[in-house]
Amino acid sequence: MNIAIITGSGGLIGSEATAFFAKEGFKVIGIDNDMRGYFFGKEASTLWNRQRLQETLGENYTDVSIDIRDYEAISQVFNQYGSDIKLVIHTAAQPSHDWAAREPHTDFSVNANGTLNMLEATRNFAPEAVFIFTSTNKVYGDTPNRLPLIEQETRWEIDSNHTYFGGIREDMSIDQTLHSLFGASKVAADVLVQEYGGYFGMKTACFRGGCLTGPTHSGAELHGFLAYLMKCTVTGKPYKVFGYNGKQVRDNIHSSDLIQMFYEFYKAPRSGQVYNSGGGRHSNCSMLEAIQICEEISGNKLNWTYVEQNRIGDHIWWISDNGKFSSHYPNWKMKYNVREILQEIYGFNQERWKEESV
């Protein structure tokens, strides 16, 4: 039997990957101890999603509640399945730069040491397995903010003649920039994944995402842009927009589109690869534009206020260039745009959110 080990299996990308690869015939071992609830509170807990996976996937899914910082516990799981492990998808993380500054040791131990544990367990027990890591565009720090951006009515943009107009490529430097502590811990993990590919010849890849989103995202104020924005629009909960006149731009990739990238890589893996992976020019929006779409879909007005101070290290404008991945895997095509993503988030969650707010 082919085994897939997926960390953060109750989270957005982890749960999407779990459902997808279970349907592809894998037995999925999901590792998740609901630290998202610890990071962001009860409303961000992933327990509901893990229970949903158990109910829908049955014997194709085994839920394991252990901490990725516990190498002995991780090793026991890998030792149990050994060479049957064909795929490791490592999505578990502390994902917020604001939160990282509160507990730097926790952030680094989860993001960096936890990734090292997963790599070592894979190398020792399943060295032929494909290892996929969800990295982040925050490894580039605030370097994108030095681009010659132009303020427009609803968004920041870049001149159409600029080399990065189609999106930021992997050739952007990660040095001499303000990463935030979260970005620094993810840099450490990112470089480790590259190194295990190059040094040990393992089949590893870093997918440097920006705003990863979808209907199963347990969005919170400090993480989960579109999901939390729509939740606040539906429930009437106040929302804060931080800096840049609300015109900061993000590309947004649906979890399903990202999992399709993972699948293409799994079928024809390479070693030590790095891929920017976002919505690109196909799926992006500013904060003001996202608010307008949420209001149109829900029929509600968002109760939002503006805070002049932007978040430290936050990007003014980020659009990914997915060209490198597309050149390696030309069969991959993106399906969702921002409006379609928000429509799906709304349809999937509106009743649950209303019940929670009662």
Contacts in CASP RR format, 6 or more apart in sequence:
PFRMAT RR
TARGET T0000
AUTHOR 0000-0000-0000
METHOD contacts of the structure
MODEL  1
MNIAIITGSGGLIGSEATAFFAKEGFKVIGIDNDMRGYFFGKEASTLWNR
QRLQETLGENYTDVSIDIRDYEAISQVFNQYGSDIKLVIHTAAQPSHDWA
AREPHTDFSVNANGTLNMLEATRNFAPEAVFIFTSTNKVYGDTPNRLPLI
EQETRWEIDSNHTYFGGIREDMSIDQTLHSLFGASKVAADVLVQEYGGYF
GMKTACFRGGCLTGPTHSGAELHGFLAYLMKCTVTGKPYKVFGYNGKQVR
DNIHSSDLIQMFYEFYKAPRSGQVYNSGGGRHSNCSMLEAIQICEEISGN
KLNWTYVEQNRIGDHIWWISDNGKFSSHYPNWKMKYNVREILQEIYGFNQ
ERWKEESV
1 27 0 8 1.000
1 84 0 8 1.000
2 25 0 8 1.000
2 26 0 8 1.000
2 27 0 8 1.000
2 84 0 8 1.000
2 86 0 8 1.000
2 87 0 8 1.000
3 26 0 8 1.000
3 27 0 8 1.000
3 28 0 8 1.000
3 29 0 8 1.000
3 81 0 8 1.000
3 82 0 8 1.000
3 84 0 8 1.000
3 85 0 8 1.000
3 86 0 8 1.000
3 87 0 8 1.000
4 17 0 8 1.000
4 21 0 8 1.000
4 26 0 8 1.000
4 27 0 8 1.000
4 28 0 8 1.000
4 29 0 8 1.000
4 85 0 8 1.000
4 86 0 8 1.000
4 87 0 8 1.000
4 88 0 8 1.000
4 89 0 8 1.000
5 28 0 8 1.000
5 29 0 8 1.000
5 30 0 8 1.000
5 31 0 8 1.000
5 77 0 8 1.000
5 78 0 8 1.000
5 81 0 8 1.000
5 85 0 8 1.000
5 87 0 8 1.000
5 88 0 8 1.000
5 89 0 8 1.000
6 14 0 8 1.000
6 17 0 8 1.000
6 18 0 8 1.000
6 21 0 8 1.000
6 28 0 8 1.000
6 29 0 8 1.000
6 30 0 8 1.000
6 31 0 8 1.000
6 88 0 8 1.000
6 89 0 8 1.000
6 91 0 8 1.000
7 14 0 8 1.000
7 30 0 8 1.000
7 31 0 8 1.000
7 32 0 8 1.000
7 68 0 8 1.000
7 89 0 8 1.000
7 90 0 8 1.000
7 91 0 8 1.000
7 92 0 8 1.000
7 118 0 8 1.000
8 14 0 8 1.000
8 30 0 8 1.000
8 31 0 8 1.000
8 32 0 8 1.000
8 46 0 8 1.000
8 91 0 8 1.000
8 92 0 8 1.000
9 15 0 8 1.000
9 17 0 8 1.000
9 18 0 8 1.000
9 28 0 8 1.000
9 30 0 8 1.000
9 31 0 8 1.000
9 32 0 8 1.000
9 50 0 8 1.000
9 53 0 8 1.000
9 61 0 8 1.000
9 63 0 8 1.000
9 91 0 8 1.000
10 18 0 8 1.000
10 30 0 8 1.000
10 32 0 8 1.000
10 34 0 8 1.000
10 46 0 8 1.000
10 49 0 8 1.000
10 50 0 8 1.000
10 53 0 8 1.000
11 32 0 8 1.000
11 36 0 8 1.000
11 46 0 8 1.000
11 49 0 8 1.000
11 91 0 8 1.000
11 216 0 8 1.000
11 217 0 8 1.000
11 218 0 8 1.000
12 212 0 8 1.000
12 213 0 8 1.000
12 214 0 8 1.000
12 216 0 8 1.000
12 217 0 8 1.000
12 218 0 8 1.000
12 227 0 8 1.000
12 255 0 8 1.000
13 89 0 8 1.000
13 91 0 8 1.000
13 134 0 8 1.000
13 212 0 8 1.000
13 255 0 8 1.000
13 258 0 8 1.000
13 259 0 8 1.000
14 89 0 8 1.000
14 91 0 8 1.000
15 46 0 8 1.000
15 49 0 8 1.000
15 50 0 8 1.000
15 52 0 8 1.000
15 53 0 8 1.000
15 216 0 8 1.000
16 214 0 8 1.000
16 216 0 8 1.000
16 255 0 8 1.000
16 256 0 8 1.000
16 258 0 8 1.000
16 259 0 8 1.000
17 89 0 8 1.000
17 91 0 8 1.000
17 259 0 8 1.000
17 262 0 8 1.000
18 28 0 8 1.000
18 30 0 8 1.000
18 53 0 8 1.000
18 57 0 8 1.000
18 61 0 8 1.000
19 53 0 8 1.000
19 56 0 8 1.000
19 57 0 8 1.000
20 256 0 8 1.000
20 259 0 8 1.000
20 263 0 8 1.000
21 28 0 8 1.000
21 87 0 8 1.000
21 89 0 8 1.000
22 28 0 8 1.000
22 57 0 8 1.000
22 60 0 8 1.000
22 61 0 8 1.000
24 263 0 8 1.000
25 60 0 8 1.000
26 60 0 8 1.000
26 86 0 8 1.000
26 87 0 8 1.000
27 59 0 8 1.000
27 60 0 8 1.000
27 61 0 8 1.000
27 62 0 8 1.000
28 57 0 8 1.000
28 60 0 8 1.000
28 61 0 8 1.000
28 62 0 8 1.000
29 62 0 8 1.000
29 64 0 8 1.000
29 77 0 8 1.000
29 81 0 8 1.000
30 61 0 8 1.000
30 62 0 8 1.000
30 63 0 8 1.000
30 64 0 8 1.000
31 64 0 8 1.000
31 66 0 8 1.000
31 68 0 8 1.000
31 74 0 8 1.000
31 77 0 8 1.000
31 92 0 8 1.000
32 46 0 8 1.000
32 50 0 8 1.000
32 63 0 8 1.000
32 64 0 8 1.000
32 65 0 8 1.000
32 92 0 8 1.000
33 65 0 8 1.000
33 66 0 8 1.000
33 67 0 8 1.000
34 45 0 8 1.000
34 46 0 8 1.000
34 47 0 8 1.000
34 50 0 8 1.000
34 65 0 8 1.000
35 67 0 8 1.000
35 92 0 8 1.000
35 94 0 8 1.000
35 110 0 8 1.000
36 44 0 8 1.000
36 45 0 8 1.000
36 46 0 8 1.000
36 218 0 8 1.000
37 44 0 8 1.000
37 45 0 8 1.000
37 46 0 8 1.000
39 94 0 8 1.000
39 95 0 8 1.000
39 96 0 8 1.000
39 99 0 8 1.000
39 220 0 8 1.000
39 222 0 8 1.000
39 223 0 8 1.000
40 96 0 8 1.000
40 99 0 8 1.000
40 219 0 8 1.000
40 220 0 8 1.000
40 221 0 8 1.000
40 222 0 8 1.000
40 223 0 8 1.000
41 220 0 8 1.000
43 218 0 8 1.000
43 219 0 8 1.000
43 220 0 8 1.000
43 356 0 8 1.000
44 218 0 8 1.000
44 219 0 8 1.000
44 220 0 8 1.000
44 223 0 8 1.000
45 218 0 8 1.000
46 218 0 8 1.000
48 218 0 8 1.000
49 216 0 8 1.000
49 218 0 8 1.000
50 63 0 8 1.000
53 61 0 8 1.000
53 63 0 8 1.000
54 61 0 8 1.000
54 63 0 8 1.000
64 77 0 8 1.000
66 73 0 8 1.000
66 74 0 8 1.000
66 77 0 8 1.000
67 73 0 8 1.000
68 74 0 8 1.000
68 92 0 8 1.000
68 110 0 8 1.000
68 114 0 8 1.000
68 115 0 8 1.000
68 117 0 8 1.000
68 118 0 8 1.000
69 109 0 8 1.000
69 110 0 8 1.000
69 113 0 8 1.000
69 114 0 8 1.000
69 117 0 8 1.000
70 117 0 8 1.000
71 117 0 8 1.000
71 120 0 8 1.000
71 121 0 8 1.000
74 117 0 8 1.000
74 118 0 8 1.000
74 121 0 8 1.000
75 121 0 8 1.000
75 124 0 8 1.000
75 125 0 8 1.000
77 121 0 8 1.000
78 85 0 8 1.000
78 121 0 8 1.000
78 122 0 8 1.000
78 124 0 8 1.000
78 125 0 8 1.000
78 126 0 8 1.000
79 125 0 8 1.000
81 125 0 8 1.000
81 126 0 8 1.000
82 125 0 8 1.000
82 126 0 8 1.000
83 125 0 8 1.000
83 126 0 8 1.000
83 128 0 8 1.000
84 126 0 8 1.000
85 122 0 8 1.000
85 125 0 8 1.000
85 126 0 8 1.000
85 129 0 8 1.000
86 126 0 8 1.000
86 128 0 8 1.000
86 129 0 8 1.000
86 130 0 8 1.000
87 129 0 8 1.000
87 130 0 8 1.000
87 132 0 8 1.000
87 266 0 8 1.000
88 118 0 8 1.000
88 122 0 8 1.000
88 126 0 8 1.000
88 129 0 8 1.000
88 130 0 8 1.000
88 131 0 8 1.000
88 132 0 8 1.000
89 132 0 8 1.000
89 134 0 8 1.000
89 262 0 8 1.000
90 115 0 8 1.000
90 118 0 8 1.000
90 131 0 8 1.000
90 132 0 8 1.000
90 133 0 8 1.000
90 134 0 8 1.000
91 134 0 8 1.000
92 110 0 8 1.000
92 114 0 8 1.000
93 110 0 8 1.000
93 111 0 8 1.000
93 134 0 8 1.000
93 186 0 8 1.000
94 100 0 8 1.000
94 106 0 8 1.000
94 107 0 8 1.000
94 110 0 8 1.000
94 111 0 8 1.000
94 182 0 8 1.000
94 185 0 8 1.000
95 136 0 8 1.000
95 182 0 8 1.000
95 223 0 8 1.000
96 182 0 8 1.000
96 222 0 8 1.000
96 223 0 8 1.000
97 138 0 8 1.000
97 180 0 8 1.000
97 181 0 8 1.000
97 182 0 8 1.000
97 183 0 8 1.000
97 311 0 8 1.000
97 312 0 8 1.000
97 313 0 8 1.000
97 314 0 8 1.000
98 222 0 8 1.000
98 311 0 8 1.000
99 107 0 8 1.000
99 182 0 8 1.000
99 222 0 8 1.000
99 223 0 8 1.000
100 107 0 8 1.000
100 180 0 8 1.000
100 181 0 8 1.000
100 182 0 8 1.000
100 183 0 8 1.000
100 185 0 8 1.000
101 180 0 8 1.000
101 181 0 8 1.000
101 312 0 8 1.000
104 181 0 8 1.000
107 181 0 8 1.000
107 182 0 8 1.000
107 185 0 8 1.000
108 181 0 8 1.000
108 184 0 8 1.000
108 185 0 8 1.000
108 188 0 8 1.000
110 185 0 8 1.000
111 182 0 8 1.000
111 185 0 8 1.000
111 186 0 8 1.000
111 188 0 8 1.000
111 189 0 8 1.000
112 185 0 8 1.000
112 188 0 8 1.000
112 189 0 8 1.000
112 192 0 8 1.000
114 189 0 8 1.000
115 133 0 8 1.000
115 188 0 8 1.000
115 189 0 8 1.000
115 192 0 8 1.000
115 193 0 8 1.000
116 189 0 8 1.000
116 192 0 8 1.000
118 131 0 8 1.000
119 131 0 8 1.000
119 192 0 8 1.000
119 193 0 8 1.000
119 196 0 8 1.000
119 202 0 8 1.000
119 204 0 8 1.000
122 129 0 8 1.000
122 131 0 8 1.000
122 196 0 8 1.000
122 202 0 8 1.000
123 196 0 8 1.000
123 200 0 8 1.000
123 202 0 8 1.000
127 200 0 8 1.000
127 202 0 8 1.000
128 203 0 8 1.000
129 203 0 8 1.000
130 203 0 8 1.000
130 265 0 8 1.000
130 266 0 8 1.000
130 269 0 8 1.000
131 193 0 8 1.000
131 196 0 8 1.000
131 202 0 8 1.000
131 203 0 8 1.000
131 204 0 8 1.000
131 205 0 8 1.000
132 204 0 8 1.000
132 205 0 8 1.000
132 207 0 8 1.000
132 262 0 8 1.000
132 265 0 8 1.000
132 266 0 8 1.000
133 189 0 8 1.000
133 190 0 8 1.000
133 193 0 8 1.000
133 204 0 8 1.000
133 205 0 8 1.000
133 206 0 8 1.000
133 207 0 8 1.000
134 207 0 8 1.000
134 209 0 8 1.000
134 212 0 8 1.000
135 186 0 8 1.000
135 189 0 8 1.000
135 190 0 8 1.000
135 193 0 8 1.000
135 206 0 8 1.000
135 207 0 8 1.000
135 208 0 8 1.000
135 209 0 8 1.000
135 274 0 8 1.000
136 182 0 8 1.000
136 183 0 8 1.000
136 186 0 8 1.000
136 190 0 8 1.000
136 208 0 8 1.000
136 209 0 8 1.000
136 210 0 8 1.000
137 168 0 8 1.000
137 208 0 8 1.000
137 209 0 8 1.000
137 210 0 8 1.000
137 276 0 8 1.000
137 315 0 8 1.000
137 318 0 8 1.000
137 320 0 8 1.000
138 179 0 8 1.000
138 180 0 8 1.000
138 182 0 8 1.000
138 183 0 8 1.000
138 186 0 8 1.000
138 210 0 8 1.000
138 313 0 8 1.000
139 174 0 8 1.000
139 179 0 8 1.000
139 183 0 8 1.000
139 186 0 8 1.000
139 187 0 8 1.000
139 190 0 8 1.000
139 208 0 8 1.000
140 168 0 8 1.000
140 172 0 8 1.000
140 173 0 8 1.000
140 174 0 8 1.000
140 177 0 8 1.000
141 174 0 8 1.000
141 177 0 8 1.000
141 178 0 8 1.000
141 179 0 8 1.000
141 180 0 8 1.000
141 183 0 8 1.000
141 313 0 8 1.000
142 177 0 8 1.000
142 178 0 8 1.000
142 179 0 8 1.000
142 313 0 8 1.000
142 314 0 8 1.000
142 315 0 8 1.000
143 172 0 8 1.000
143 173 0 8 1.000
143 174 0 8 1.000
143 177 0 8 1.000
144 168 0 8 1.000
144 172 0 8 1.000
144 315 0 8 1.000
144 316 0 8 1.000
144 317 0 8 1.000
144 318 0 8 1.000
145 313 0 8 1.000
145 315 0 8 1.000
145 316 0 8 1.000
145 317 0 8 1.000
147 158 0 8 1.000
147 162 0 8 1.000
147 164 0 8 1.000
147 317 0 8 1.000
148 158 0 8 1.000
148 159 0 8 1.000
148 162 0 8 1.000
149 156 0 8 1.000
149 157 0 8 1.000
149 158 0 8 1.000
149 316 0 8 1.000
149 317 0 8 1.000
150 156 0 8 1.000
150 157 0 8 1.000
150 158 0 8 1.000
150 159 0 8 1.000
151 245 0 8 1.000
151 247 0 8 1.000
152 247 0 8 1.000
154 247 0 8 1.000
154 286 0 8 1.000
154 288 0 8 1.000
154 289 0 8 1.000
155 247 0 8 1.000
155 249 0 8 1.000
155 285 0 8 1.000
155 286 0 8 1.000
155 288 0 8 1.000
155 289 0 8 1.000
156 244 0 8 1.000
156 247 0 8 1.000
156 248 0 8 1.000
156 249 0 8 1.000
156 286 0 8 1.000
156 316 0 8 1.000
156 317 0 8 1.000
157 249 0 8 1.000
157 317 0 8 1.000
158 164 0 8 1.000
158 165 0 8 1.000
158 317 0 8 1.000
159 165 0 8 1.000
164 172 0 8 1.000
164 321 0 8 1.000
166 280 0 8 1.000
166 281 0 8 1.000
166 319 0 8 1.000
166 321 0 8 1.000
167 280 0 8 1.000
167 281 0 8 1.000
167 319 0 8 1.000
167 320 0 8 1.000
167 321 0 8 1.000
168 276 0 8 1.000
168 318 0 8 1.000
168 319 0 8 1.000
168 320 0 8 1.000
168 321 0 8 1.000
169 276 0 8 1.000
169 321 0 8 1.000
169 323 0 8 1.000
169 324 0 8 1.000
170 208 0 8 1.000
170 274 0 8 1.000
170 275 0 8 1.000
170 276 0 8 1.000
170 324 0 8 1.000
174 187 0 8 1.000
178 312 0 8 1.000
178 313 0 8 1.000
179 187 0 8 1.000
179 313 0 8 1.000
180 312 0 8 1.000
180 313 0 8 1.000
190 206 0 8 1.000
190 208 0 8 1.000
190 274 0 8 1.000
193 204 0 8 1.000
193 205 0 8 1.000
193 206 0 8 1.000
193 272 0 8 1.000
194 204 0 8 1.000
194 206 0 8 1.000
194 272 0 8 1.000
194 273 0 8 1.000
194 274 0 8 1.000
196 202 0 8 1.000
196 204 0 8 1.000
196 272 0 8 1.000
197 203 0 8 1.000
197 204 0 8 1.000
197 271 0 8 1.000
197 272 0 8 1.000
198 204 0 8 1.000
198 271 0 8 1.000
198 272 0 8 1.000
201 271 0 8 1.000
201 272 0 8 1.000
202 271 0 8 1.000
202 272 0 8 1.000
203 269 0 8 1.000
203 270 0 8 1.000
203 271 0 8 1.000
204 271 0 8 1.000
204 272 0 8 1.000
204 273 0 8 1.000
205 265 0 8 1.000
205 269 0 8 1.000
205 270 0 8 1.000
205 272 0 8 1.000
205 273 0 8 1.000
205 274 0 8 1.000
205 275 0 8 1.000
206 272 0 8 1.000
206 273 0 8 1.000
206 274 0 8 1.000
206 275 0 8 1.000
207 258 0 8 1.000
207 261 0 8 1.000
207 262 0 8 1.000
207 275 0 8 1.000
207 277 0 8 1.000
208 274 0 8 1.000
208 275 0 8 1.000
208 276 0 8 1.000
208 277 0 8 1.000
208 320 0 8 1.000
209 253 0 8 1.000
209 258 0 8 1.000
209 276 0 8 1.000
209 277 0 8 1.000
209 278 0 8 1.000
209 320 0 8 1.000
210 250 0 8 1.000
210 251 0 8 1.000
210 253 0 8 1.000
210 277 0 8 1.000
210 278 0 8 1.000
210 318 0 8 1.000
210 320 0 8 1.000
211 224 0 8 1.000
211 225 0 8 1.000
211 226 0 8 1.000
211 250 0 8 1.000
211 251 0 8 1.000
211 252 0 8 1.000
211 253 0 8 1.000
211 278 0 8 1.000
212 252 0 8 1.000
212 253 0 8 1.000
212 255 0 8 1.000
212 258 0 8 1.000
212 278 0 8 1.000
213 224 0 8 1.000
213 225 0 8 1.000
213 226 0 8 1.000
213 227 0 8 1.000
213 252 0 8 1.000
213 253 0 8 1.000
213 254 0 8 1.000
213 255 0 8 1.000
213 341 0 8 1.000
213 345 0 8 1.000
214 226 0 8 1.000
214 227 0 8 1.000
214 254 0 8 1.000
214 255 0 8 1.000
214 256 0 8 1.000
214 341 0 8 1.000
214 344 0 8 1.000
214 345 0 8 1.000
215 344 0 8 1.000
215 345 0 8 1.000
215 347 0 8 1.000
215 348 0 8 1.000
215 349 0 8 1.000
216 255 0 8 1.000
216 348 0 8 1.000
217 224 0 8 1.000
217 226 0 8 1.000
217 227 0 8 1.000
217 255 0 8 1.000
217 345 0 8 1.000
218 227 0 8 1.000
219 227 0 8 1.000
219 228 0 8 1.000
219 231 0 8 1.000
220 228 0 8 1.000
221 228 0 8 1.000
221 240 0 8 1.000
225 250 0 8 1.000
225 252 0 8 1.000
225 290 0 8 1.000
226 252 0 8 1.000
226 290 0 8 1.000
226 338 0 8 1.000
226 341 0 8 1.000
226 342 0 8 1.000
226 345 0 8 1.000
227 345 0 8 1.000
227 349 0 8 1.000
228 239 0 8 1.000
229 239 0 8 1.000
229 290 0 8 1.000
229 291 0 8 1.000
229 294 0 8 1.000
229 302 0 8 1.000
230 294 0 8 1.000
230 297 0 8 1.000
230 298 0 8 1.000
230 342 0 8 1.000
230 345 0 8 1.000
230 346 0 8 1.000
230 349 0 8 1.000
231 237 0 8 1.000
231 349 0 8 1.000
231 353 0 8 1.000
232 238 0 8 1.000
232 239 0 8 1.000
232 302 0 8 1.000
232 303 0 8 1.000
232 304 0 8 1.000
233 239 0 8 1.000
233 291 0 8 1.000
233 294 0 8 1.000
233 295 0 8 1.000
233 298 0 8 1.000
233 300 0 8 1.000
233 301 0 8 1.000
233 302 0 8 1.000
234 298 0 8 1.000
234 300 0 8 1.000
234 346 0 8 1.000
234 349 0 8 1.000
234 350 0 8 1.000
234 353 0 8 1.000
234 354 0 8 1.000
235 353 0 8 1.000
235 354 0 8 1.000
235 356 0 8 1.000
235 357 0 8 1.000
236 300 0 8 1.000
236 302 0 8 1.000
236 303 0 8 1.000
236 357 0 8 1.000
237 303 0 8 1.000
237 357 0 8 1.000
238 303 0 8 1.000
238 304 0 8 1.000
238 305 0 8 1.000
239 302 0 8 1.000
239 303 0 8 1.000
239 304 0 8 1.000
239 305 0 8 1.000
240 304 0 8 1.000
240 305 0 8 1.000
240 306 0 8 1.000
240 307 0 8 1.000
241 287 0 8 1.000
241 291 0 8 1.000
241 304 0 8 1.000
241 305 0 8 1.000
241 306 0 8 1.000
241 307 0 8 1.000
242 307 0 8 1.000
242 309 0 8 1.000
242 310 0 8 1.000
242 311 0 8 1.000
242 314 0 8 1.000
243 306 0 8 1.000
243 307 0 8 1.000
243 308 0 8 1.000
243 309 0 8 1.000
243 310 0 8 1.000
244 287 0 8 1.000
244 310 0 8 1.000
244 314 0 8 1.000
244 316 0 8 1.000
246 286 0 8 1.000
246 287 0 8 1.000
246 288 0 8 1.000
246 306 0 8 1.000
247 286 0 8 1.000
247 287 0 8 1.000
247 288 0 8 1.000
248 286 0 8 1.000
248 287 0 8 1.000
248 310 0 8 1.000
248 314 0 8 1.000
248 315 0 8 1.000
248 316 0 8 1.000
248 317 0 8 1.000
249 284 0 8 1.000
249 285 0 8 1.000
249 286 0 8 1.000
249 316 0 8 1.000
249 317 0 8 1.000
249 318 0 8 1.000
249 319 0 8 1.000
250 284 0 8 1.000
250 285 0 8 1.000
250 286 0 8 1.000
250 315 0 8 1.000
250 318 0 8 1.000
251 278 0 8 1.000
251 279 0 8 1.000
251 280 0 8 1.000
251 281 0 8 1.000
251 283 0 8 1.000
251 284 0 8 1.000
251 318 0 8 1.000
251 319 0 8 1.000
251 320 0 8 1.000
252 278 0 8 1.000
252 279 0 8 1.000
252 283 0 8 1.000
252 284 0 8 1.000
252 285 0 8 1.000
252 338 0 8 1.000
252 341 0 8 1.000
253 277 0 8 1.000
253 278 0 8 1.000
253 279 0 8 1.000
253 280 0 8 1.000
253 283 0 8 1.000
253 320 0 8 1.000
253 334 0 8 1.000
253 336 0 8 1.000
254 283 0 8 1.000
254 335 0 8 1.000
254 336 0 8 1.000
254 340 0 8 1.000
254 341 0 8 1.000
254 344 0 8 1.000
256 335 0 8 1.000
256 336 0 8 1.000
257 279 0 8 1.000
257 334 0 8 1.000
257 335 0 8 1.000
257 336 0 8 1.000
258 277 0 8 1.000
258 278 0 8 1.000
260 332 0 8 1.000
260 335 0 8 1.000
261 275 0 8 1.000
261 277 0 8 1.000
261 325 0 8 1.000
261 329 0 8 1.000
261 332 0 8 1.000
264 329 0 8 1.000
264 331 0 8 1.000
264 332 0 8 1.000
265 273 0 8 1.000
265 329 0 8 1.000
268 329 0 8 1.000
270 328 0 8 1.000
273 328 0 8 1.000
275 322 0 8 1.000
275 324 0 8 1.000
275 325 0 8 1.000
275 328 0 8 1.000
276 320 0 8 1.000
276 321 0 8 1.000
276 322 0 8 1.000
276 324 0 8 1.000
276 325 0 8 1.000
277 320 0 8 1.000
277 322 0 8 1.000
277 325 0 8 1.000
278 320 0 8 1.000
278 322 0 8 1.000
279 319 0 8 1.000
279 320 0 8 1.000
279 322 0 8 1.000
279 334 0 8 1.000
280 319 0 8 1.000
280 320 0 8 1.000
280 321 0 8 1.000
280 322 0 8 1.000
280 334 0 8 1.000
281 319 0 8 1.000
282 334 0 8 1.000
282 337 0 8 1.000
283 334 0 8 1.000
283 336 0 8 1.000
283 337 0 8 1.000
283 338 0 8 1.000
283 341 0 8 1.000
284 319 0 8 1.000
284 338 0 8 1.000
285 293 0 8 1.000
285 338 0 8 1.000
289 338 0 8 1.000
290 338 0 8 1.000
290 342 0 8 1.000
291 302 0 8 1.000
291 304 0 8 1.000
293 338 0 8 1.000
293 339 0 8 1.000
293 342 0 8 1.000
294 302 0 8 1.000
294 342 0 8 1.000
294 346 0 8 1.000
295 301 0 8 1.000
295 302 0 8 1.000
297 339 0 8 1.000
297 342 0 8 1.000
297 343 0 8 1.000
297 346 0 8 1.000
298 346 0 8 1.000
298 350 0 8 1.000
322 334 0 8 1.000
325 332 0 8 1.000
326 332 0 8 1.000
336 344 0 8 1.000
END
